[in-house]
Amino acid sequence: MEYWVFGYGSLMWRPGFTYAAAEPALIRGVHRALCVFSFVHRGTAECPGLVLGLDRGGSCHGMAFRIEAARWEETLAYLRAREQVTMVYREARKPVMLKNSGRMVEATTYLIDRSHSQYAGKVASDDLLRLVRQGRGISGECTDYVFNTLAHLREMSIHDARLEELGQRLSAQAAISAG
């Protein structure tokens, strides 16, 4: 049996686990979205930011990592500690297409739990901007999270139109504030 992990956000460039191979991949039926209220890393319960989740519908380009069988249990424990802090995500095994080889594999990934209180849903553009601008948590500012995500997605030749639009709006507001 092969073990794979699909990453769509920071797991793509900062997986934090040992892997045997990595390949660009595509998952269908879900899309990358700023749909998770962040109460810890990029905000607080009183002043939440937003972080990425995989929400239903569409597709998502990301990265698949093959894990050696001997390392699977430690990798899974690490992922659960990292991704399941507030249980806002559901761990799932989903088919992903490896883009270089065209192979289909089953990969463990983390989908947003729409019934969780931190699920933000589809956030209107102005609310998205406000929530990202206000978010500050133990891992820093939410604006930094968005710009870092955009930079890494661009390096990987992944275009995310909604994040690009948000990045442009954040840059424009920062320029206005700077005077």
N, C-alpha and C positions, 0 to 999 in steps of 0.2 A: 504494500500500500504506500502511496505517496502522500506526503503532508505538505500542504500549501497554505500560505496566508495571503490575503488580498488587502493591500493598503490603499487608501484614497486620500489621505491627508498626511500628517507628519510621519506616519509609519513608512511612507514612500522614501523619505530621505533621512529619517532617523528611526530605523526600525528598533534598535535596542536589543536585538537578539542575533544569534549566529545563524546564518543561512548558507545553504550549499549552492544556490543559484537564485538569480533575480531576473525577472523579465517583465517588460511592459505588458499590461493585461487589460482586458475589457470585461466588465460585468454588466449584464443586461437586467432590466426590471427595477433598478434603483439608480439614483443620481446623487451626486455630491451636493450638499446644501448646508448653508449656515442655518441650521434648524434646531440647535440645541442651546438652551439657556445655560450659560456657564456660571455656576455658583462658586467655583473653587479656582480653577486655573486662570480664567480670563474675566472674572467678575465675582460678584457676591450675590447672595440671595436678595439683598436689599437693592443692589445695583448690578443686575446681570449683564454679562457680555454674551456673545454668541460664538459657538464653535461648530465645526463640521460634523455632519452625520450623513449616513446613507439613507435617503428617504425613498419611498416607493415611486416608481415611474421612471421612464427614460433609461439611460445607461451612463456608465462612468468609466473613464480611462484612469487606470492606476498602475500599481506595481504588484506582481505576484512573487512571493518568495518561497522557494522549496526548502523544506526543513528536513534534515536527516532524522530518520526514525529514532535514533538514540537520543536526540535532542528535543523531540516533540513535547514530552511532558513538561520539561523546564520552560520551553517556549510558550506553551499554553498557559502555564502558571504566570509567567511574566505578562503575557497579553491580558489575562484576566485582572491582574493587579493594576495594570495601566489603564485599561479601557472600562473596567467595571466599578470604578470608585463609587459612583452613585447609582449604578445599575440602570443608566439611561439607555444603554445599548443592549440589543439581543445578540448573543453569539449565534452564528449560523454558518452552515456549510452551503456554499452556492457554487454553481458552475461559472467558471471564468475562462475566457479565451486568451491564451498566450499569444501575443501579437507577432512575435518573431517566428514561432514555429507553427502557429495556427492550431495547436492542440487545445482541446478542452480538458480542464482539470477541475476537481472539486477543491475549493479553498475556504478556509475559515475566515470569516470577516465579521464586522460588527455593524448591525443595522439599528437605526433609531427605533426605540420602543415608543410608538405613537400614544400609548396610554400613560406614559410617564409624565409627571408634572413638569419636567424640564423640556419637554417637546414643545418647540415654539411654532411648529407648522410652517406654512409659507408666509414669510414676513414681508410686508409691504416695503417698498424701496426706502421711503423716508424713515420708517421704524427700524429697518435694517441699519441704516446709517447712524441713527441715534444710539441704538444698542451697541454697535461696534465702537462708536466714539466714547461711550460712557464706561465700557467694560475694563476693569482692572482687577486682577487677582494675583494669586501667589506666583504665577508664571509670567506675569507682566501685563502689558496693555493689549487689549483686543485688536487695536489698530495694527500693532506690531505683528500679531498673529496673522492677520489678513495679508499684510504686505509680505511677510515671510512665506506664507503659503503661495501667493502669486509668484514670487520670485522663483521658488522651487518648481512650481508647475511650468513656468516658462522655460526653465533650464531643461525640463523633461519633455519639452514641446507639447505640453498639454494645454489646450485653450479652454478656459471656463468663462463663458461670456458674462454670467452674473457676477462672478468675483472680479472680473476685469472692470465692469461698470462701477462696482462698489469701490474698487481701488482708485479709479479716476475721480469719483465724487469725494473720496477721502482726501486725495491729493489737492483737489480744487479748494476744499474747505480749509486745509492746512495752509495753502498759499494765501487765502483771504485773511486768515487769522494772523499770519505773519506780517501782513500789511504791505 
